[in-house]
Amino acid sequence: MNWIIVAVMISLPNDFTGSDVFAFTQFPFPNRLSCETFLKQNREMVEIISSNEWDGRDVALTLCVDNAQLANLMNGVAT
């Protein structure tokens, strides 16, 4: 199972469609520990890249998720 870094962007006040996310799918990790270690050491870089992808929006949360959680997140299903 691969693990992916996901950034959840801050939603606009009148945006009722849910949170936007940016997933680093091109850089999967083989396990949760390696993903979380990388994220801990590179959180600022992850947030800058994510913000740039969403036209400067701020990042609310960064986390590591597995493939199943990512699919649920992208489909708007709570995990």
Contacts in CASP RR format, 6 or more apart in sequence:
PFRMAT RR
TARGET T0000
AUTHOR 0000-0000-0000
METHOD contacts of the structure
MODEL  1
MNWIIVAVMISLPNDFTGSDVFAFTQFPFPNRLSCETFLKQNREMVEIIS
SNEWDGRDVALTLCVDNAQLANLMNGVAT
1 66 0 8 1.000
1 67 0 8 1.000
1 68 0 8 1.000
2 28 0 8 1.000
2 29 0 8 1.000
2 30 0 8 1.000
2 66 0 8 1.000
2 67 0 8 1.000
3 28 0 8 1.000
3 29 0 8 1.000
3 30 0 8 1.000
3 31 0 8 1.000
3 32 0 8 1.000
3 34 0 8 1.000
3 35 0 8 1.000
3 64 0 8 1.000
3 65 0 8 1.000
3 66 0 8 1.000
4 23 0 8 1.000
4 24 0 8 1.000
4 25 0 8 1.000
4 27 0 8 1.000
4 28 0 8 1.000
4 29 0 8 1.000
4 35 0 8 1.000
4 64 0 8 1.000
4 65 0 8 1.000
4 66 0 8 1.000
4 67 0 8 1.000
4 70 0 8 1.000
5 23 0 8 1.000
5 24 0 8 1.000
5 27 0 8 1.000
5 29 0 8 1.000
5 35 0 8 1.000
5 38 0 8 1.000
5 39 0 8 1.000
5 46 0 8 1.000
5 62 0 8 1.000
5 63 0 8 1.000
5 64 0 8 1.000
6 21 0 8 1.000
6 22 0 8 1.000
6 23 0 8 1.000
6 24 0 8 1.000
6 62 0 8 1.000
6 63 0 8 1.000
6 64 0 8 1.000
6 65 0 8 1.000
6 70 0 8 1.000
6 73 0 8 1.000
7 21 0 8 1.000
7 22 0 8 1.000
7 23 0 8 1.000
7 46 0 8 1.000
7 47 0 8 1.000
7 50 0 8 1.000
7 59 0 8 1.000
7 61 0 8 1.000
7 62 0 8 1.000
8 19 0 8 1.000
8 20 0 8 1.000
8 21 0 8 1.000
8 59 0 8 1.000
8 60 0 8 1.000
8 61 0 8 1.000
8 62 0 8 1.000
8 63 0 8 1.000
9 19 0 8 1.000
9 20 0 8 1.000
9 21 0 8 1.000
9 22 0 8 1.000
9 50 0 8 1.000
9 51 0 8 1.000
9 54 0 8 1.000
9 57 0 8 1.000
9 58 0 8 1.000
9 59 0 8 1.000
9 60 0 8 1.000
10 57 0 8 1.000
10 58 0 8 1.000
10 59 0 8 1.000
10 60 0 8 1.000
11 18 0 8 1.000
11 19 0 8 1.000
11 20 0 8 1.000
11 60 0 8 1.000
18 76 0 8 1.000
19 60 0 8 1.000
20 54 0 8 1.000
20 57 0 8 1.000
21 73 0 8 1.000
21 74 0 8 1.000
22 49 0 8 1.000
22 50 0 8 1.000
22 53 0 8 1.000
22 54 0 8 1.000
23 70 0 8 1.000
23 73 0 8 1.000
23 74 0 8 1.000
24 46 0 8 1.000
24 49 0 8 1.000
25 70 0 8 1.000
29 35 0 8 1.000
29 38 0 8 1.000
29 64 0 8 1.000
32 64 0 8 1.000
32 66 0 8 1.000
35 64 0 8 1.000
36 64 0 8 1.000
39 46 0 8 1.000
39 62 0 8 1.000
39 63 0 8 1.000
39 64 0 8 1.000
43 62 0 8 1.000
46 59 0 8 1.000
46 62 0 8 1.000
47 59 0 8 1.000
47 62 0 8 1.000
50 59 0 8 1.000
50 62 0 8 1.000
51 57 0 8 1.000
51 58 0 8 1.000
51 59 0 8 1.000
65 73 0 8 1.000
65 79 0 8 1.000
68 79 0 8 1.000
69 79 0 8 1.000
72 78 0 8 1.000
72 79 0 8 1.000
73 79 0 8 1.000
END
